Amino acid sequence: MKITSRDNSLLRQVRAVRDGKIDDLIFVEGWRLCEEASFSQLEIEAVIVSEELLRKEHAAAVIDEISTTAKRTATVSEKLLESVSYTKTPQGIIVLARRPAASEARLTASLATDSLVVVLHQINNPVNVGAILRTAEAAGASGVITTANTSDPFSPKSLRGAMGSAFRLPIWTGPDYTAMIAWCRQHNLTTAGADVEATMPYTEIDWTKPTALLLGPESTGFTSEELAEADQTVSIPMKGAAESLNVSVAAGILLFEAARQRSNV
């Protein structure tokens, strides 16, 4: 199908999904990320491709593969693609896909005897959320919990930062902090809260046992009441005058210490 009007019903739907107005679909943009969506066997509702990209020989085969499972496929001009794109420099392809299951049941089913779960609590920057998801997968985490008021891990910005990890990692979205802590206790996960004022350095705790790493809001960190509910708190020793690290950087340091310890078991 060739679309020539901005008012086309499919393009209206694309804009609505892009802007978070349709909950059951996600907006996937860019060559590599659309490939990841296809490889991860997401249910593809629609593929929108620019005429310019379609003319490129190297792209045609991949577009055909992605389109094979799509319910709808459409071509548009570069100008029309720009009108629905989330980026300033569109890469020529947008996919609408069914939102992956993000439930307690899916995360629980993924647990093992040495699970490492990452908890994102009220982290409101989608770029940080995406970066942490990507790092969590790379470090071998079992899954991720995003508590209420955390940025949507399936928003366009988060998906770009995660580069496919959001499609593969078991994710549970939406529990409040107390429910998350209760779930961790139920499943024998030791909760370790990252806190800049903690006296225990992150290298001195045992990351080889089943653990949930708790990461708090970027600007304020955890409240004292929230930290009191965690089994332990850990810090990353720092030099100089820096008060704290970006939460995604801190997550990388902590998760790869856990991966290092686990590789030596």
Buried (B, 14 or more C-beta within 10 A) or exposed (E): EEBEEEEBEBBEBBBBBBEEEBEEBBBBBBBEBBBBBBEBEBBBBBBBBBBBBBEEEEBEEBBEEBBEEBEBBBBBBBEBBBBBBBEEEBBBBBBBBEBBEBBBEBBBEBBEEBBBBBBBBBBEBBBBBBBBBBBBBEBBBBBBBBBEEBBBBBBBBBBBBBBBBBBBBBBBBBBEBEBBBEBBBEBEBBBBBBBBEBEEEBBEBEBBBBBBBBBBBBEEBBEEEBBEBBBBBBBBEEEEEEEBBEBBBBBBBBBBBBBEBBEEE
